[in-house]
Amino acid sequence: MRNVKAVLKKQILSFFKNSGMFGMPMFFLGIPFAMLLLIPDVGDSRHLIVTQFVIMFVGLAMVGVASGFIEEDRATMNLRFMGMAGVKPYQYLLGTCGAMLLVSLGALLLFGLMSGFAGQTMINFLILAMLGASASMLLGITLRLTKFAPFTPIVAMLLGVGPLFADANETLANIFSFTYTHRVNTAMQEQMAVNLTETFQIVGINIAIILVLFIVSNLSIGLDGEKISANKA
């Protein structure tokens, strides 16, 4: 637990010090806020505007920030140092995701307020969006630790923007229908008035698949309980 707390504290400080990681989620949060502030009489469009940026925040920004942590920790040799200090992969994962979840909770709460959510609707939104953000964090870390790291921006873009294009294209809607960002997008557009049980199940399956990929990739590249470095980081 001590190692998890140490990683969590370190990653929170890194997030606010690194303008690249800090700037991306703040950009997606700031744009709809500025639009609603400058154009207050948007009517029903308010909710649709916020929804678009929530999906980009969950799918694009969170994958990018998660992979950014790995990139920074490799560049500064922190992965190697933490491995030498006895930090295990799951402890690094918990600490890093924990730091990002704290940041995400604050941002998603503001997104919910901008959407006009309240009460149980707000709670459902936060739970679903946080689960989606968790999936993105796991995916960003998993991709960055493997040989597929160069594809991370592409995957992030597909998850963050794909569901928005799928709204206007049935073929794309079928392709993205089983992705967690598509489910978050659909639930938000319907103001959480959807089958939440099925939605949570699909998002949970996404998380489980990504977690398995994380474990398998660690075993294949030698990232185990004895070290936290990867690919000779």
C-alpha positions in Angstrom: 0.0 0.0 0.0 2.9 2.3 0.7 4.2 1.9 -2.8 0.8 2.6 -4.3 0.5 5.8 -2.3 4.0 6.9 -3.3 3.3 6.3 -7.0 -0.1 8.1 -6.7 1.5 11.1 -5.1 4.3 11.2 -7.6 1.9 11.0 -10.6 -0.4 13.7 -9.3 2.6 16.0 -9.0 3.8 15.0 -12.5 0.4 15.6 -14.0 0.2 19.3 -12.8 3.9 19.9 -13.7 3.7 18.5 -17.2 1.9 21.0 -19.4 1.4 18.4 -22.1 -0.5 16.0 -19.9 -2.3 18.8 -18.0 -3.2 20.7 -21.1 -5.0 18.0 -23.1 -7.9 17.3 -20.6 -8.1 20.9 -19.6 -8.6 21.8 -23.3 -11.6 19.5 -23.7 -13.0 20.8 -20.5 -12.4 24.4 -21.2 -13.8 24.6 -24.8 -17.5 23.7 -23.9 -17.3 25.8 -20.8 -16.2 28.8 -22.9 -18.9 28.1 -25.6 -21.7 27.9 -23.0 -20.4 31.0 -21.3 -20.2 33.0 -24.5 -23.4 31.6 -26.0 -25.7 31.0 -23.0 -28.9 30.6 -25.1 -28.1 27.3 -26.8 -31.2 25.5 -25.7 -31.1 21.8 -26.3 -27.7 22.1 -28.1 -26.1 22.6 -24.6 -26.3 18.9 -23.8 -25.1 17.8 -27.3 -22.1 20.2 -27.1 -21.0 18.9 -23.7 -21.5 15.2 -24.8 -19.1 15.6 -27.7 -16.3 16.9 -25.4 -17.0 14.3 -22.7 -16.4 11.5 -25.2 -13.2 13.2 -26.4 -12.1 13.6 -22.8 -12.8 10.0 -21.9 -11.5 8.4 -25.1 -8.8 10.7 -26.4 -7.4 12.6 -23.4 -7.3 9.8 -20.9 -5.5 7.4 -23.3 -3.1 10.2 -24.1 -2.4 11.2 -20.5 -2.0 7.5 -19.4 0.6 6.9 -22.1 2.2 10.2 -21.3 2.9 9.0 -17.7 4.7 5.9 -19.2 6.7 8.0 -21.6 7.7 10.5 -18.9 8.7 7.7 -16.5 10.8 6.0 -19.1 12.5 9.2 -20.1 13.4 10.1 -16.5 14.3 6.4 -15.7 11.6 6.4 -13.0 10.3 3.0 -14.2 13.7 1.5 -13.6 14.2 3.2 -10.2 10.7 2.1 -9.0 11.5 -1.4 -10.1 14.7 -1.4 -8.1 12.7 0.0 -5.1 10.4 -3.0 -5.3 7.4 -1.4 -6.9 5.3 -4.1 -8.6 3.4 -3.7 -11.9 0.0 -3.8 -10.2 1.1 -1.2 -7.7 2.3 1.1 -10.5 -1.0 0.5 -12.3 -3.1 1.3 -9.2 -1.1 4.4 -8.3 -1.1 5.8 -11.8 -4.8 5.1 -12.5 -5.7 6.3 -9.0 -4.1 9.7 -9.7 -5.8 10.0 -13.0 -9.2 9.0 -11.5 -8.9 11.8 -9.0 -8.3 14.3 -11.7 -11.0 12.8 -13.9 -13.6 12.9 -11.1 -13.3 16.7 -10.8 -13.4 17.2 -14.6 -16.4 14.9 -15.1 -18.3 16.5 -12.3 -17.9 19.8 -14.1 -19.0 18.2 -17.3 -22.1 16.8 -15.6 -23.0 20.2 -14.2 -22.6 21.8 -17.6 -24.9 19.1 -19.0 -27.5 20.0 -16.4 -27.3 16.6 -14.7 -28.4 16.3 -11.0 -29.4 13.7 -8.5 -29.4 10.1 -9.6 -28.8 11.1 -13.2 -25.5 12.8 -12.2 -24.5 9.7 -10.1 -25.1 7.4 -13.0 -23.2 9.7 -15.4 -20.2 9.9 -13.1 -20.1 6.1 -12.5 -20.4 5.4 -16.3 -17.9 8.1 -17.3 -15.4 7.1 -14.6 -15.6 3.5 -15.8 -15.0 4.7 -19.3 -12.0 6.8 -18.2 -10.6 3.8 -16.3 -10.8 1.7 -19.5 -8.9 4.4 -21.3 -6.2 4.6 -18.6 -5.6 0.9 -18.7 -5.5 0.9 -22.5 -3.1 3.9 -22.6 -0.7 2.2 -20.2 -1.0 -1.2 -21.8 -0.3 0.1 -25.3 2.6 2.3 -24.2 4.3 -0.6 -22.5 4.3 -2.8 -25.6 5.6 -2.7 -29.1 2.3 -1.3 -30.2 3.1 2.1 -28.5 3.3 3.9 -31.9 -0.3 3.2 -32.5 -1.5 4.8 -29.2 -2.4 8.2 -30.8 -4.4 6.4 -33.5 -6.3 4.2 -31.0 -7.0 7.3 -28.8 -8.3 9.2 -31.8 -10.6 6.4 -32.9 -12.1 6.0 -29.4 -12.5 9.8 -28.8 -13.8 10.8 -32.2 -15.2 7.6 -33.7 -18.4 7.5 -31.7 -19.2 11.1 -32.8 -18.9 10.2 -36.5 -20.9 7.0 -35.8 -23.9 9.1 -34.9 -24.3 10.0 -38.5 -23.2 6.7 -40.1 -25.0 3.3 -39.4 -22.0 1.3 -40.5 -19.7 3.1 -38.1 -22.3 2.8 -35.4 -22.3 -1.0 -35.8 -18.5 -1.0 -35.7 -18.2 1.1 -32.6 -21.3 -0.4 -30.9 -19.3 -2.6 -28.5 -16.7 0.0 -27.5 -17.0 1.7 -24.1 -16.8 5.2 -25.6 -19.8 4.5 -27.9 -21.8 3.4 -24.9 -20.9 6.5 -22.9 -21.8 8.6 -25.9 -25.2 6.9 -26.3 -26.1 7.1 -22.7 -25.2 10.8 -22.5 -27.2 11.7 -25.6 -30.2 10.0 -24.1 -29.5 11.8 -20.8 -28.8 8.4 -19.1 -32.3 7.2 -20.0 -31.0 3.9 -21.5 -30.6 0.3 -20.3 -27.8 1.1 -17.9 -27.4 -2.6 -16.9 -26.4 -3.6 -20.4 -24.3 -0.4 -20.8 -22.4 -1.2 -17.6 -21.9 -4.8 -18.7 -20.4 -3.8 -22.0 -18.1 -1.2 -20.4 -17.1 -3.8 -17.8 -16.3 -6.3 -20.6 -14.1 -3.7 -22.3 -12.2 -3.1 -19.0 -11.8 -6.9 -18.4 -10.4 -7.4 -22.0 -7.9 -4.6 -21.6 -6.8 -5.8 -18.2 -6.1 -9.3 -19.6 -4.1 -7.7 -22.4 -2.1 -5.7 -19.8 -1.3 -8.9 -17.8 -0.5 -10.9 -21.0 1.7 -8.2 -22.4 3.6 -7.9 -19.1 4.3 -11.6 -19.1 5.4 -11.6 -22.7 7.8 -8.7 -22.2 9.0 -9.7 -18.8 7.2 -7.0 -16.8 6.6 -9.0 -13.6 6.7 -8.7 -9.8 10.4 -8.2 -9.8 10.6 -5.1 -12.0 8.5 -2.4 -13.4 10.6 -1.5 -16.5 9.6 -2.7 -19.9 11.3 -3.0 -23.3 14.6 -2.1 -21.5 13.1 1.3 -20.4 
